[in-house]
């Protein structure tokens, strides 16, 4: 199953009446992304992006990079720095998302779901699959890290020549990923995306998140589903 992503130009951040409320612009470009694939788009300061979890069962790996002169590969949305800035584990609608130098790079405008996301898990990678399923099987297994590199390459951008090189890939904002610690805190479990409101079952219904670029020339990338 896929997810869809809309991006459009709207009011600059300072012009919005409330950080947690986003007024939809009259028109937007929409990209539908198949399950297991990714897409990168360029955004200008003030642009917004809406990511729709079409069936409510996807997990989306979301990154943002500044491509301003001298900043490529340096000013990247950082989950651990964002946690430090916010003093909590998970960003909420109305929060800023920060780089390692504590510069705001994206604003989290709105969330139609229950707000369950993850900032701790690294993107799956070739190296991870070597550990889990062995080198031969990993050769045939795609990954979120590989999809990130492919998506950036479509824009003529690269963090390194080969995602298998061991080059550091920043941890993504894992939208709708439901990570629950074990009761004794000895480990954690990855559960299905949390249901919305009073709805029960497997959560197969749409949910949206909205972001706005607050740095120039930001290229966010989304999504990679981790399940059906």
C-alpha positions in Angstrom: 0.0 0.0 0.0 1.2 3.5 -0.7 0.9 6.9 0.7 0.4 10.3 -0.9 2.2 13.5 -0.4 1.1 17.1 -1.3 3.3 20.1 -1.3 2.4 23.7 -2.1 3.3 27.3 -1.4 1.4 29.1 1.3 1.8 31.8 3.9 5.1 32.3 5.6 5.4 30.9 9.2 5.0 34.3 10.8 1.7 34.9 9.0 -0.1 31.9 10.4 -2.5 32.6 13.3 -1.7 29.4 15.2 1.2 27.0 14.9 -1.1 24.0 15.3 -3.7 25.0 12.6 -3.0 24.9 8.9 -5.4 26.5 6.3 -5.3 24.5 3.0 -4.2 26.6 0.0 -6.5 26.6 -3.1 -4.3 24.2 -5.1 -1.5 21.6 -4.5 0.6 19.2 -6.4 0.1 15.6 -5.3 2.5 12.7 -5.5 1.4 9.1 -4.8 4.2 6.9 -3.6 4.0 3.1 -3.9 4.7 1.0 -0.8 8.4 0.4 -0.3 9.5 3.4 -2.4 10.4 7.0 -1.7 10.2 10.5 -3.1 12.2 13.7 -2.6 10.8 17.2 -3.3 12.3 20.6 -3.1 10.6 23.2 -0.9 11.1 26.9 -0.3 10.8 28.7 3.0 7.0 29.0 3.7 6.0 26.0 1.6 3.9 23.3 3.2 3.7 19.6 2.7 0.9 17.3 3.7 1.6 13.6 4.0 -1.4 11.3 3.9 -1.3 7.8 5.3 -3.8 6.5 2.8 -5.0 3.4 4.6 -3.7 4.3 8.1 -1.4 1.3 8.2 1.8 2.8 6.8 5.0 3.9 8.6 6.7 6.8 6.9 10.4 7.7 7.2 10.6 11.5 6.9 13.8 13.6 6.5 14.5 17.2 5.8 17.8 18.6 4.5 18.8 22.2 3.8 20.3 22.8 0.4 21.3 26.4 1.0 24.8 27.1 -0.1 27.4 25.7 2.3 24.7 23.8 4.3 24.2 20.6 2.3 25.0 17.6 4.4 25.4 19.8 7.5 22.0 21.3 8.3 19.8 18.2 8.5 16.7 17.6 10.6 18.0 15.8 13.8 15.7 13.8 16.0 18.0 13.7 19.1 18.5 17.5 18.9 14.7 18.0 18.4 14.1 15.9 21.5 16.5 18.1 23.5 14.9 21.3 22.2 11.3 20.1 23.0 12.2 18.2 26.2 10.0 15.3 25.1 10.3 12.1 23.0 7.7 12.9 20.3 7.0 16.2 18.5 3.5 17.4 18.5 1.5 19.7 16.2 2.7 23.2 16.8 6.3 22.2 17.4 9.4 23.1 15.5 11.8 20.4 14.3 15.5 21.2 14.6 18.9 20.6 13.1 22.1 19.6 15.0 22.9 23.3 15.3 19.5 23.9 16.8 18.2 25.8 13.8 14.5 25.2 13.1 14.1 23.5 9.7 10.4 22.4 9.7 7.3 23.3 11.6 4.9 20.5 12.5 1.6 22.2 11.7 -1.2 19.6 12.2 -1.8 16.0 12.9 -5.2 14.3 12.3 -4.2 11.1 14.1 -3.6 10.3 17.8 0.0 11.8 17.6 1.8 8.5 17.9 5.1 8.8 16.1 8.7 7.7 16.7 12.0 9.6 16.9 14.3 6.8 18.2 14.6 4.2 15.5 17.2 4.4 12.7 16.1 3.8 9.1 16.4 0.2 8.1 19.5 -0.4 6.0 21.6 -3.0 4.1 23.8 -3.4 7.2 20.8 -4.0 9.5 19.5 -6.7 7.1 22.9 -8.3 7.0 22.7 -8.7 10.8 19.1 -9.9 10.7 18.8 -12.1 7.6 22.4 -12.6 6.4 24.4 -11.0 3.6 23.1 -13.0 0.7 19.4 -12.2 1.5 20.3 -8.6 2.3 21.6 -8.2 -1.2 18.1 -8.7 -2.5 16.3 -6.6 0.2 15.5 -3.0 -0.3 15.7 -0.6 2.6 14.6 2.8 3.8 18.2 4.0 3.6 18.6 2.9 0.0 15.3 4.5 -0.9 16.5 7.8 0.6 19.6 7.8 -1.5 17.6 7.0 -4.6 15.1 9.7 -3.9 17.9 12.3 -3.3 19.6 11.2 -6.5 16.5 12.1 -8.5 17.3 15.7 -7.4 21.0 15.4 -8.1 21.9 15.2 -4.4 23.9 12.6 -2.5 25.0 12.1 1.1 27.6 9.6 -0.1 28.3 7.6 -3.3 26.9 4.4 -2.0 24.4 3.9 0.9 26.2 0.6 1.8 29.4 2.5 2.4 28.7 2.9 6.1 28.3 6.7 5.7 26.2 8.1 8.5 22.5 8.4 7.6 20.5 10.6 10.0 17.6 9.1 11.9 14.3 9.9 10.3 11.1 11.2 11.9 9.2 7.9 11.8 5.6 9.0 11.2 2.9 6.7 12.6 5.6 4.3 14.0 4.3 2.9 17.3 7.2 2.0 19.5 6.3 0.7 23.0 8.9 -0.1 25.7 8.6 -3.5 27.4 7.2 -3.3 31.0 10.6 -4.0 32.5 12.3 -1.6 30.0 14.5 -4.4 28.7 13.5 -3.9 25.1 10.8 -2.4 22.9 8.1 -3.6 20.5 7.0 -2.1 17.2 3.2 -2.2 17.2 0.7 -1.3 14.4 -0.1 2.4 14.0 -2.3 3.6 16.8 -6.1 3.9 16.0 -7.7 7.3 15.6 -10.2 8.5 18.2 -12.7 5.8 19.2 -12.2 3.7 16.1 -11.0 0.3 16.8 -9.5 -2.6 14.8 -6.5 -2.3 12.5 -6.7 1.4 11.8 -7.2 1.1 8.1 -8.4 4.7 7.4 -6.6 7.8 6.2 -4.7 10.2 8.5 -2.7 13.3 7.7 0.2 15.3 9.0 1.1 18.8 7.8 4.6 20.5 7.9 5.9 23.8 6.8 9.5 24.6 5.7 11.1 27.3 7.9 14.5 27.2 6.3 15.3 28.0 2.7 15.5 25.2 0.1 14.5 22.3 2.3 14.2 18.9 0.6 12.1 16.5 2.7 11.8 13.0 1.7 8.9 10.6 2.4 7.8 7.9 2.7 8.9 4.3 3.2 6.3 1.9 4.6 7.5 -0.7 7.0 4.5 -3.0 6.8 1.2 -3.7 5.0 
